[in-house]
Amino acid sequence: MSRHGYDDDDDDDDDFDIVDADGWNQYDSYAMRRAPQQPSIHMTQQMTTKVAPAYDGRTSFFAFEDAIDDWCDITELEPEKRGPALQNRLEGEAQQYKRLLDREMLRDPNDGVNYFKRFLRPHFIKGAQNVFLYRFMQFMKYNGGTMDIQKWMTRFQLTGNRLIESWMDLLPDPLTTSPEAILYVQRQRQDHEADQAEGAQVAAATPGTDPHVNVPWTDDHSLVAFRQLNENRRQQQRLAFPLGDNLLALILVSLAGLTQDQRNTLTSIMTHHGRTLDQYNVQELRDLFLEMFCTTKTAVDNPMMQPSGIGQRRSFLIRRSRPLLGRR
């Protein structure tokens, strides 16, 4: 069995990793503790344009979702085969969920991959509210400290993107049988039928035009309307995100760890550009930070740059001629 745990390492980009609970059980027998452990399967191992990423249930599910998105961008498989391909790559502890997946929904060319991720997520990730609160806490405490500011800004942006993703996950997916979905589809059908009737009247009233071809309402139209409803709900959820662009920019300034002189310089430059505090945005601040506070990283820009890290030394060849002692 396995349990979900928080990862306290700040350098790890994957939270809620799967942790083996047996490794923490101090009452296991000596033989069980000495038993060889099964090697974990890296999800991108043997991943090609036709082979989906693997998942064994022990690594981060968030990283697995990112690997799926990357694979969908490069795969040569037809859309209706991507869901079954992902199903066949479930291994180890995740293999037991193969039989629970709906084959028809996996073969859906438009929603098969999304259905695969939605189905597995509750089995490997805590509730959406816990994920959002954890990521919100992580985002608000992610200060610059002694980290290089360019590296910190990149990680700060990634942490913010993950926070927005967890906020979007708070929105439950509606069912096709929900009252909201049924009402929206009915309205779309009424509008469609009204457009068809109006087109027929215009064609009949205009001499010399071809007769209007009536397009009946089908299940495909209902499916398109249902997907449009989901898209509208997601847009509304994104607009309802509690941290606006200006507040994110102010949080960026407060967590960057700037000195008093750097803050004064930043305020002066933004005032010179005609920007007040309520007009700050993250992208403009990022560009300004790169220009003001980031040092050069290459020897081409800075020939005097010394390599960072411990144990990195430079080798020199000295060619100099001088007489040996006792000889001329």
N, C-alpha and C positions, 0 to 999 in steps of 0.2 A: 504494500500500500504506500501511498505517497500523500504528502500534504503540501499546502501552499504556504510559502514563507516570504517575508520581506527581505530584500537584499540591502544591507547597510553600506555596501561599497559605492562610493560616490562616482567612481570611474565606470561602473557598470551601467550600460544604457538600458538594460532589461530588468524591470521590476516584476515582482510576483513570480519569481522563478520557481520551478518545481524542485522541492528538496526531498531527498530520500529520508523518511522518518526512521527507517531501520538503523541508519547510521548513528542516530542519536539515542538509541535504546541501550542503556547501560546494563540491562538485565539479559541481553542476548547471550546465548551460550558461546563458549570459546570456538566451537566448530562453526557456528553461524558467522561469527566475526571474522574467522579465517577463510571463509568460503570466497572463492574468486567472484568479483563483481563483474556484471555484464558491461562491456564497454558501451559508452553512450554513442549514439549515432548522430553525427553532425548533419543538420538538415540540408545544407547545400552540398554535401558529399554526393558525388555522382549525379548532380543535377545538370541536365542538358536541355536543349531546345525541345526535346521530346520526352524527357524523364523529369517528373515533378519532384520537388523537394520532399525529403523524408521527415517524419516526425515520430519520435519514440515515447512521448509523454513525459520526458524527464527534463527537457530544456525549456527555455522561455517560449510560451505560446505567442507572445507579442512578436518576437523575432521570427517565429514561424509564419505569422501573417505577413510580415514584411517580405520574407522569402517567397511567399506565394505571389504577392504583387509583382515582385521583380521577375519571377518566372513567367507570369502571364504577359509581361511586356515583351518577352523574347521567344515564347514558345511557338512552335509551328503546328501544334495540334489544333484541330477544329474546336470551336467553342463548346460543342456538345460533348466532347471527349475529355475536357479538362477536369470536370468534376470527378468522373470515374478514375482518371489518372491520379488525382490526389488521394482518392479513397484507397487505391492499391498501394500507396506509399506509407500508409499507417503501419507502424511496427512497434514492437515491444509492448509497453503498457497501453499504448493508444490503439493497438490492433483490435481490441475487444469491441470498439465502437464501429467497426466496419459494417457489421450486420444490422446496426440500428439506423443507418443512413438510408434515405429513400432514393431508390435508383432513378425513378422518374424525375425527381427534382434535381438530382445530380446531372442528368442529361439535358437540363434546361440550358440552351445556349446563352441566355441573357443573365440568369440568376443562379446557375449551378455552382459556381465558385463561391459566391456570397452565401449561398445556403450551406455549403460545406463549412465555412468559417463560423457562421452563426450557430450551427449545430454543435460544433466542438467547443466553442468558447466557454459555455457554462460548466463544462466538465473539467477544465484546466485553469480557469480564472475565477477569482472571487467575484462577488456581485459588483455591478457597474458603479454603485454608489461608493463602495469601499475603494475601488480603483481610482475614482475621481478624487476622493478626499486625500488619498495617499499621494497622488500626483500633484494635487494642489499644495499640499504641505511641502513636498519636495521642490516645487517651483518657487515658493515663497522663501525658502531657506537656502536657495542656491546662490550664494554670494560669490564674488570674485576671489576674495582672499589673496593669496600669493600666486594664483594661476595667471599665466599669460593672458592678457585681455582679449587677444584675438581668438585664442582657443576657448576662453570662457564665453565669449559672445556667441560662438557657434553652438556650444553646448546649451547655453541659455535659450537659444532659438529652438533647438531640438526639444528641450524640456517643455517649452511653451506649446509646440506642435503636438506633443504627446498629451498635454493637458487638454487641448481642444478636442483631440480624438476621444479622450475619455468622457468629455462633456457630450459629444455627439452620441456616445454609446448609452447615455442615460435615456435617450428617446427610444421607447419600445417600438418594434416593428408591428404595424397593424395587420390584422388578419383580413382575408378577403370577405369573411362573414361578419366583420365588425360593423356596427351601425354607421360609423363614420365613413367606412369604405363603401358600404352599400348606398348611402345617400349621395356620396360624391359621384359614383358611377352612374346613378340614376340621373343626376343633373347633367353629366356629360352626354348621356344618351339623349336626353331631351333637347339639348343644344344641337346635337348632331342631326336629329330628326327635323328640328326647326330649320337648320341650314339646308337640308335636302329639300324640304318643302319650298323654301324661298328660292332655291335654284330652279326648281321645276316651274314655279310661277314666272320667274324672269325669262326662262327659255320659252314658255308658252306665250308670253306677252311680246316677245321680240320676234318679228317675222324674219324668216331666212336663216335662223340659227338652228343648229342641230338640237334635237330633243334631249332633255336632261336625262342622264342615266342615274337612276336612284341607287345609292350604295347602302345596303341594309346594315344594321348594327349587328356585329358578330362578337364572339368571345375574344377575338384578338383586340377589338376596340376596348372591351372591358379591361383586358390585361394592360393595355397602354394607359388607360385612365387610372388604374390602380398604381402603376409605377409613377405616374405624374403626381398622384397624391403623396406617395412616399417622398418624392423629390421636394415637393412644397413643404412638407413637414420638416425635412432636414434643413431647408433654408431658414425656416422660422426658428428652429432650434439653434442654428449657428448665430443668428442675429440676437438671440436671447442670451448669449454667452456673457457672464457677469463682468468679465474684464474686457473693457473696450481697448481700442488701439492706443488712445492717449494714456490710459492708466497703465498699459503694458510698457509704454515708453518711460513713464515715470518710475515704474518698478525697475526697469533696466538701469536707469541712472542711480537709483538708491542702492542697488545690489552690486554695482560695478566696482565698488571700493575705491572711488576716486578720492584724491586728496583735496584739501581746501583750495589750493591753487588751481588744480585741474577743474574743479567745479566752477570756480570763478571764470576761468578761461572758457569753459563750455557755455556758461550763461552769457558771457559777452559775445561770443560768436553767434549764438542763436538769436540774440537781440539784434545784432548787426544784420542778420538775415531776415529780420522782421518776424521772428517766431517767439511767441509767448508760451508759457507752460502748458496752456490748454491746447496748443497746436503742435506739440511734440509728437513725433511718430517714430516707430522702431527703426525703420529702414534708414531714415535720415540721420538718426543718432548713430546707427552702426557705421554708416559711411564717414561720419565725422570722427568717430572714435578711431577708425582705421587710419585716418589722415593725421590725427593729432597725437595719439598715445601709443600707436603700434610701431615697433622698431623693424628695421629691415631684416629679412630672413635669409638672404642669399649672399654669397661672396661677390656676386656681380654688382649688387647694389652697395655692399659694404665690404671692401677687401680686408678690413681689419677685424672682421667678425671671427670670433673664436667658436669652435664647436661646443655645443652644450652637452652636458652629461659627464659621468665619471668614467675615467679610464680612456677617454678619447684623446690621443696625443698625436702630434704631428711629427713626421719624419723629415729629416733634412740631410742633404748630401753636401758636404763642405769640401771643396777642391782648393787646396792651398799647398804650396811647395815651400819648404824651408830645409836647410841642411840638418842632417842628423848630428847628434852630439858626438864630438870626437872626429868628425869627418868634415871635409871641405868640398 
